[in-house]
Amino acid sequence: MRNARAILVLLCLLAFQAFNGDSAHAQTARGRTATPQEYLNRAADAFLKLKSAQFTLTREGTPAVLDEKNGITFTVAQCSYAAPDRVSCNVKISSRGGTILQLTRVWVPEGMFQSNPLTRQFGKMPPDASFNGAVLFARTGIPQILQTSVQKPQVVGTETIRDKSTLHVKGEVRGDKLNPLMGTELKPEMMYPVDLWMEDPSADLVKIHVTESAGSGWLIELFARNEAVEIPTPQLPPATPKP
């Protein structure tokens, strides 16, 4: 009987030690601070799950070229995204003569379209158009940059943006990785400072900022996630019959 009690006590002690060991291991896992790349991976995963979003693309400093042939530049675009591959942007443009107008660009599976800033009628987008709004949300767009292209990532700290707590991460990205998203303004071989802000704990991206030299840069701000968004395919005017 005494031996049975001794064995029972020994089993209880072993079980207690094992429990304490498991608990300490769990606490260590929970308490471990994620690496900057792990934060970026979480942001990429959250980005790929977006159903829709509103976003702005702002050019800071020297205006970006939208149509080199006609001398048209732009500074800001107000855009909508609907998963998986529909984007519409209202773009504020300036002509070579200084006239300020607005046009709409639409990227949908049926093609890429652009409105005439005077008549508002849609036509096919120029074949040399550099910026593609739908590429931002493709797996090979922002998500891939977050997962594989941010060099020397580091956590800067936390900031409050639109009453949301965000985590600020910065690093460097090569120009040839960013150009498909921003156009062709960046030098392919150069490294550019990139700052990213993501909500904590959801990891939803709030802002992305790319810094260029001489005070120029790009700012993408995302908001109104997963709200109802409809982006129809533009209707083209009937073709003019040939004489």
C-alpha positions in Angstrom: 0.0 0.0 0.0 2.9 2.3 1.0 4.6 1.5 -2.4 1.4 2.3 -4.3 1.1 5.7 -2.5 4.7 6.5 -3.3 4.3 5.6 -7.0 1.1 7.8 -7.1 3.0 10.8 -5.5 5.9 10.3 -8.0 3.5 10.3 -11.0 1.8 13.5 -9.7 5.2 15.2 -9.3 6.2 14.2 -12.9 2.9 15.4 -14.3 3.2 18.7 -12.4 6.7 19.3 -13.8 5.6 18.4 -17.3 2.7 20.8 -17.0 5.0 23.6 -15.8 7.4 22.9 -18.6 4.7 23.1 -21.2 3.3 26.2 -19.7 6.6 27.9 -19.7 7.2 26.9 -23.4 3.7 28.3 -24.3 4.4 31.6 -22.5 7.8 31.9 -24.3 6.0 31.4 -27.6 3.3 33.9 -26.8 5.8 36.4 -25.5 8.3 36.2 -28.3 8.4 39.4 -30.4 7.7 38.8 -34.1 10.5 39.8 -36.5 10.0 42.7 -38.9 9.7 40.2 -41.8 7.0 38.2 -39.9 5.0 41.5 -39.6 5.4 42.1 -43.3 4.3 38.5 -44.1 1.1 39.0 -42.0 0.4 42.2 -43.8 0.8 40.4 -47.2 -1.7 37.7 -46.1 -4.2 40.3 -44.9 -3.8 42.2 -48.2 -4.6 39.1 -50.2 -7.8 38.6 -48.3 -9.2 42.0 -49.2 -12.7 41.9 -50.8 -12.6 45.6 -51.6 -11.0 48.9 -50.6 -10.8 52.6 -51.3 -7.4 54.0 -51.8 -5.5 57.2 -52.8 -2.3 57.4 -54.8 -0.5 60.7 -54.3 2.5 61.9 -56.1 4.7 64.2 -53.9 7.0 66.7 -55.3 7.5 66.7 -59.1 4.3 65.6 -60.9 4.4 62.1 -62.4 4.1 61.7 -66.2 0.8 60.1 -67.2 1.0 60.7 -71.0 4.5 61.7 -72.2 3.4 62.2 -75.8 0.7 64.8 -74.9 2.6 66.3 -71.9 0.0 65.2 -69.3 1.1 64.8 -65.7 -0.8 63.9 -62.5 -0.5 64.4 -58.7 -3.3 62.4 -57.2 -5.7 59.5 -58.0 -8.8 58.5 -56.0 -9.4 54.8 -56.5 -11.7 51.9 -55.7 -10.8 48.2 -55.7 -13.1 45.2 -56.0 -11.6 41.7 -55.7 -10.1 40.0 -57.4 -9.0 42.3 -60.3 -11.2 45.3 -60.8 -9.9 48.9 -60.1 -11.2 52.3 -61.0 -9.3 55.6 -60.5 -10.4 59.2 -60.9 -7.1 60.9 -61.8 -6.5 64.7 -61.5 -4.3 65.6 -64.5 -2.5 68.7 -65.8 -1.9 69.4 -69.4 1.2 71.0 -70.9 -0.6 74.3 -70.9 -1.4 74.1 -67.2 -5.1 73.1 -67.6 -6.4 71.0 -64.7 -8.8 68.2 -65.7 -10.0 64.8 -64.5 -10.1 61.5 -66.2 -11.1 58.0 -65.1 -9.0 54.9 -65.7 -10.6 51.4 -65.3 -8.8 48.1 -65.2 -11.1 45.1 -65.5 -10.7 41.5 -66.9 -12.3 42.8 -70.2 -9.5 45.3 -70.7 -8.1 48.7 -69.7 -10.1 51.8 -70.3 -9.7 55.6 -70.0 -12.3 58.4 -70.2 -11.9 61.5 -72.4 -11.6 64.4 -69.8 -13.8 66.6 -72.0 -16.5 64.3 -73.3 -16.3 61.7 -70.4 -16.7 58.9 -73.0 -14.5 55.8 -72.6 -12.0 54.4 -75.0 -9.2 51.9 -74.8 -6.3 53.0 -72.6 -3.2 54.0 -74.4 -0.9 51.0 -75.0 2.1 52.8 -73.4 0.2 53.6 -70.1 2.7 52.9 -67.3 0.6 52.8 -64.2 -1.7 49.7 -63.7 -4.0 50.0 -60.6 -5.0 46.3 -60.7 -1.3 45.2 -60.3 -1.2 46.7 -56.8 -3.6 44.0 -55.6 -2.3 41.0 -57.6 -0.4 38.4 -55.7 2.7 39.6 -57.6 2.1 43.2 -56.6 2.2 44.6 -53.1 1.9 41.2 -51.4 5.0 39.9 -53.2 7.0 43.0 -52.4 6.1 42.6 -48.7 7.1 39.0 -48.7 10.3 39.1 -50.7 11.5 42.6 -51.6 11.8 44.7 -48.5 15.5 44.8 -47.5 16.7 45.7 -44.0 13.2 45.8 -42.5 12.9 47.2 -39.0 10.1 48.1 -36.7 10.0 51.9 -36.0 7.2 51.9 -33.4 3.5 52.4 -33.1 1.4 55.3 -34.3 -2.3 56.2 -34.3 -3.8 56.8 -37.7 -7.5 57.4 -38.1 -8.1 56.4 -34.5 -6.5 53.0 -35.2 -3.3 51.8 -33.6 -0.7 50.9 -36.3 2.7 49.4 -36.4 5.3 51.3 -38.5 7.8 49.2 -40.4 10.5 50.6 -42.7 13.0 49.2 -45.1 14.4 49.5 -48.7 13.0 48.2 -52.0 14.7 48.3 -55.4 13.2 50.5 -58.1 12.5 47.7 -60.6 10.3 46.0 -58.0 8.3 49.2 -57.4 8.0 50.5 -61.0 5.2 48.1 -61.9 3.2 49.7 -59.1 4.1 53.3 -59.5 4.9 53.7 -63.2 8.4 54.2 -64.6 9.6 57.1 -62.4 12.0 55.1 -60.3 15.5 54.0 -61.4 15.5 50.2 -61.6 18.9 49.6 -59.9 18.4 52.1 -57.0 17.2 51.2 -53.5 14.4 53.4 -52.2 13.3 53.9 -48.6 9.8 52.5 -48.0 7.7 53.0 -44.9 4.6 50.9 -44.2 1.9 51.2 -41.5 -0.4 48.3 -40.6 -3.2 48.1 -38.1 -2.4 46.1 -35.0 -3.5 43.3 -34.5 -5.3 42.8 -37.9 -2.1 43.6 -40.0 -4.3 45.5 -42.5 -2.2 48.0 -44.4 -3.0 51.6 -43.8 -0.3 53.5 -45.6 2.7 52.8 -47.9 5.2 55.6 -48.6 8.1 55.5 -51.1 10.8 58.2 -50.8 12.7 59.5 -53.8 15.5 62.1 -53.9 14.9 65.8 -54.1 11.7 65.7 -52.0 9.6 63.6 -54.4 7.8 60.4 -53.4 4.7 58.3 -53.5 2.0 57.8 -50.9 -0.7 55.1 -51.0 -3.4 55.3 -48.3 -6.0 52.5 -47.9 -9.4 52.8 -46.1 -13.0 51.6 -46.2 -12.0 47.9 -46.5 -14.5 45.2 -47.4 -17.4 47.6 -48.0 -19.7 47.3 -51.0 -17.9 48.4 -54.2 -19.1 48.0 -57.8 -16.8 48.6 -60.7 -18.7 48.0 -64.0 -17.0 47.5 -67.3 -17.1 50.8 -69.3 -19.3 50.9 -72.3 -17.5 52.1 -75.4 -19.3 54.4 -77.9 -20.4 52.7 -81.1 -17.7 52.7 -83.8 -18.0 55.4 -86.5 -19.0 53.7 -89.8 -16.5 54.0 -92.5 -17.6 56.1 -95.5 
